[in-house]
Amino acid sequence: MASIPSVEALNAVQTDAFAAAVAPLFEGAPRFSRRLAEARPFEAEAELFDAARSTAREMPEEEQIELLDAHPRIGADPAAVSDLSRREQGDGEANDAWVGDELTALNEAYESRFGFRFVVFVAGRPRADIIPLLERAVQADRDEELRRGLDDVVLIASDRMDGLRGPRPLREELREAIALEISRWMVGELDRDGLIRATHRLIEEGVESPALLALSLANQDETADLAEPVGRLMGEIGLDGWDQGQAGQLLALHAAASIVGEVSRPIDAARRIASVSGNTRFRELVRRWDAEVDDREAINLDIRRAAIDLFGEEDGTG
């Protein structure tokens, strides 16, 4: 499968060549692609997709529908769709005929009501998981649904760009930011909605990760288990098999750092360490701080020493 040229190369080519180059990202849609060419130059991929989103939202409705209808139906015959769509939607399972029938009926109802095709960023979800999304979409407001579909066209294109180019390695601080939010969810500091909000914030801060994007969309199907998309995300940042114990240790280290750096009150960070990691030394320090009111200044010094030691223990164990 051909790769997509760099943004620098896309900026330099003629309009027709640009449209041909980005066609796999948008399932063709030549009028849209030519409009996008007029928005050049782009300094980075993020700017290209920001321009794609604005262009899609602002162009005439006739062209918006053309862009949506360029995409195949969810659940279409794999032999009749592009290689990229087939990879995104999968080939289906031998015993999922009922899923295909249900998707066909819902697609027909959706198209009959709105006059354009249902497009959604599948993000690796099984076809059966799309059924409740389509059921809700059929009941939505037409303008809202048109806007959502166009935005998802851009999400699909961005994901395709990553797939054809290969995701760029995340900087260490961004990998750590992801690991911290996932760890907070694992130990119960974040609920489901809190984790999804954290993924949105990370994306807004510029974290480019297909798996993070997929996790951010998990609440479109509120019954879906987060374990699978969380596992894919942790694997993407090189932390396959990350478990609750490791999550607690990572959070404990960060709480200890806040003590050493005098960012938080020693007792507050100590309580967190005791809670997320079960560290017996910090549990005892918290117990003493609560019970020995007159010795709290000395106990704070003991908490600080314990925080320094915690870093040493982690360094020693690798």
N, C-alpha and C positions, 0 to 999 in steps of 0.2 A: 504494500500500500504506500502510495507516494506521501512524502512528508510535506509539511506546509512551510513556505519560505519564511525567513525571519521578518520581523517588522521593518527593519531597514530595507530589505529587499522588496517588500510589498510597497513601501513608500516610493521606490524608484521606478516601478514598472508602469506601463500604460494602463489605462482604465480597463480595457478588455482582458489584459493579462492578469490584472488584479482580480477581476471578477472570476476568471477561470481558476485562479489560485485558491480563493476562499470558498469556491462552490462546494467542496466536500463538507465544509463546516455548516453550511446553511441549506443543504440539499438543493443547490442550484440557485433558485430565486434571483434571476439575473438583474431585474430592475432594482431590487434591494441592494445587491452587491455593487452596482454602479453608483447608487446613491452613497454607499459607504466609501467608495473610492474617492468621492468628492470631499469627504471629511478629512482626508490626509493633509499633512503628515501626522503619524502617530509616534510618540516618543517611546511607548512601551506597549506590550500586549494589553495591559489593563486599560490603557487609553483607547485602544482599538475596540475593545468590547464595550466600554462606556459609550463610545460613538455609535456602535451597533445598536445598543439599547435605545439611545436617543433617536437615532434614525428610524428605527422600527416603530417607536411610539408616535413620531411626528409625521410620517409619510401618509398619503391618502389611504383611506380604508381599503380601497380596491387592492392596493399593493400590500397592505398588511395581511389581507386574506390570502393573497398569492403566496406570501412568505409562509404563512401557516400551512396552507394546502400543499406546499412543496414537500412537507414531511409526510411520511406514510402513516396510516392509521396504527395506533397501538394494537397489536395482535394481528397485523396483516400477515399474509403468507410470506415467510422468510425468503422464498425464491423471488418475490416480486419487489423487494426493497434493496436499498444500497447496502454495501458491505458494512458501513459504519452503523446504520440503523439495525441491521441484523445482529451485529455484535452487542449493541446496546439493549435490544429487546430480547435477545436469546432466541433459540429455535423452538422453545416450548417443550413440554414433556409429553410422553406418549399418552398419559391418562388425563390430559387437561383439556379435552374437547369441550367440556362445559364452560371452561374459562374463555375459550375462543368464541363460543356462541354468545356468552354474556357480554364480552367486549364488543362483538359485532352489533348487538342490539343497542347497547349504550352509545356506541359511536354514532349509529344512525339517529338515535334520539337527539344527541347533542348537535349533530350537523343540521338536523331538521329544525331545531329551535334557534340556533345561532347563525347558521349560514357559513360556518367555517369549521375547519378540522380541529379536533381536540389534540393539543400538543402538550406534553409534560416531560420534564427532565426525569427519566426513569431512574438514573443513578444506581443501576445494578439491581433494582428491586424485581422480584418475580412478577409475572403478568397478573397473577391473582391479586397481588397487592395494589394493582392499579384500579381494580373494580370499585372499591369504596371511594377513590379519588374521583372517578368518572361519575359515580352516583351523585356526589356532592356538587360536582361541576355543572351537571345538567340543571341543577336548581339555582345556580348563581346568577348574578346580574350580568347582562350581556357585555356592557362596557368593561366591567371588572374582569370578566373572563377573557375578553380580547386582550386586555393589557397583560394579564397573567400569562396567557399563551405566548405572547410576543417576548416577554421577559424570559420564559423558559426556553424559547428558541435560542436566545443568547447564552443561557446557561449550558445548553446542549453544545453549542458551538465552542464555548470556552473549554468544556470538558474534552471535546474532540481535539482541539488544539493541543491540550496536554497529552492526550493519548497518542497523537501522531508525532509530537515532538519529544514526549517523555517528560514527566514532571521534573522541575529543577530541584536540586537538593535544598532543603530548608536550612536557613542559618540556625546555629545552635540555640540561640535565644528563642527562636520561634518554635523549635522542637520542644524546648523546655516549657514554653508557655502552653502548648498543647498538652504535654504530659501532666502539667499541674492541674489543668481544668478537668481532664479525664480522671485524675487521681482524686480530686475533690468529689466527683460524682461517685467513684468507687467506694469511698469511705462514708458516703451519706451527707457530706456537706452541701452538695447540690442535688436537687431533685431533677426529674426529667426536663421540665421546662427551664430550669436554671442552666442545665448543660446546653440545651439548644440555644439559649440566649448567649451563652459564652462562645459558642461556635460562630454566631452572627457577629459578635464583637471582634473575634479574631480575624474573620474574613474582612470586616470593615477596616481593620488595622493593616491589611495587606498580606495576610497569610494565604499563599496560593497552594492549595492542596485539594485534589479531587475527592479524597476520602473525607476531608473536613467538610467540603461542600455537600457531599452525600449525607453526612450526619446532620448537617444544619437543616436538611429538608425532611428529617425523620418525622416531625410532628404533622406532616401532611397526612400521615396514616398513624393516628394516635394509638393504635393497638400494636404497632410493630415493636418488637424487642430491640433495644438499643445495643445489645451485646455484639451482634454481627457487625454493624457499621463502626462501633467503637473498636472492635478487634482489627478491622481493616485499617482504621486510622493509626492505631498504635503500630501495626506492622509497617505502614508507610513511613513512619518516623524511626523505624529500627528497634521497636520495643515489643516484638512479638511475645505473647504469653504474659504480658504485664498483669499482675494480680493485685489483690487488695493489700497484701502485706507490703509489696513493693511501693504501692501507692502511699501507704501510711508512712513508710520510711522517707519517701521523697518529701512529703508535706512536713514531716518532723524536721528534716534538714532545713527547709525554708523557714520554719518557725524558729529554729535555733539561730539561723542567720539574722533574723530580725532582733533577737536578743543581743547577739554580738555587735551588730551594727547600731544598737540602741534605737531601732525603728519602732518597737512596740514595748509595752510594759513587760518585764520579765515574767510575771505571774500569768499574764494573758497568753503569752507564747508557750509557757510551760503547760498550761491547761490544754492547749491545742496538741502539743506533743504527746501528752499522756492520753488524750482522747483518740488520736488517729493512729498511734503506733503501739499503745499499751506499754510504753517504756516504764519499767518499774522504778527506776531512779527518779524520773520526773513525777510519777504518781506520788512517791513519798515526799518529794519537795512540795507538791501542791497540798498534800495532807498537812505538812508542817506549817505552810503559809496560812492555811485556814485555821489551824489550831493554836499556833504560837504567835499571837498578835504582836507581842512585844519584841519578837526577834525577826521581824520581817525584813529589816535592812540587811541583816546577816544572811537570811535565807535568799534574798535577791542576789547576793554575791555568789551563793552556792549554785543558784540557777544559772548564773552566767558561766561559772566554771563547768557546769554540766553541759551547757551548750557548746562550749569550746571543745570539751572532750568528745561530744557527739560527732563533731567533724572529724576528730582524730580516729574514732572508731570506724567511721565510714571510709576514710582514706586507707585505713589499715586492712579493711576487708575487700577493697576494690569494688 
